[in-house]
Amino acid sequence: MSSSTIESVESTILARVIAADALPLPSVVASELLKWGFPEPDKQRMTELAAKARRGTLTAEEQVEAEGYERVSSFLGLVKSKARRSLQNASGPVADGSPSP
């Protein structure tokens, strides 16, 4: 099974676990989840890995690391989507001011 297939399966499972269409999160929980994000050193590392990937110079270890960042980013995206939808359902459109993962 390829890495992209595994990621797709993981994303599908996580989407069901998080259940974007299920009961909304309490507002205080949703607000806190929207604060989650990568610390600056991780953002810098992702930028470095992306540049190396574009040049085609990633090592096998770096490829695994980049894939890990992609999976965590996808997870954060699912969690934040659930949080935004929960807040939107509670009070109308949400502008959390935070960048997407």
N, C-alpha and C positions, 0 to 999 in steps of 0.2 A: 504494500500500500504506500503510495507516495506521500510526501510531507504535506502537499496541498490538499490531498484527500483527507488526511488525518485532521488538518485544520478545519476543513469544511464540516467534518463529522463533529468535531469538538464544538464548533460554533452553533451547529444545529442543536446539539444537546444542551448547551448553555442557554440558548434562546428559550428552550422549553422549560429549563429549570428556573430561569428568571421570570418566565411567563409574563411577557410584556403586556398581555391583554387581561391578566388576572387582576385581583384586587389591587388598588393603588397602595403605594408605600405611605406611611405617615409622613406628613410634611417635614417634620424635623429630621427624619431619616433621609428623605430624598434630598433635602438641602445639604446635609453632610456628605452624601455620596457624590454630589456635584463638585465637591472640593477635591475629590481624589484626582491624582494626576502624577505624572512622572516628575521626580526631582530633576533639577538642572543638570547634574552630572549624567543622568540617564538620557536626557534629551540630547546632550552633546555626544554621547556614545552612539545613539541612534543615528545622528547626523553623520558621524564618522563611518558607521557601518553602511549607511545608504550610499555615501560617496564611493566607498570601496566596491560596493555591489555594482554601481553604475560603471565603474572602471573594469569590473570583472576580476578583482583582485582579492576577494574574500577567501580566507582560509576555511577549511571545513569547520573548525571551532567557531569562527566568526559567523558562518552561515547558520549554525545551530543557535548562536546567541541572537542573531537577527530574527530568526523564526520565533524565538521565545518572546522577543519584544513585540512582534506582530500578534502573537496569541494574547498576550497581556493587553495590548492595545484594543484588540477586538473585544475582549472581556470588559474592559473599561467602557467601551462604546455601548455595549449592551446594558450595563448597569446604569450608565448616565442617561441612556434613552428611557429606561424604566423610570428613573428619578424625574426626568423632565416631564414625562407623560403623567406621572402621579401628581406633580405640582400643577400642571396645566389643568388636569381634571378638577383639582381642588380650588383653583383660583383664576383660570384663564391662561393666556400665553405666558411662557416663562422665558426670560432673558437672563441666563445665569452669568453671562459675562466670561465664562471660562471657555477656552478653546476645546474643540473636540479632541479626543485622545489620539 
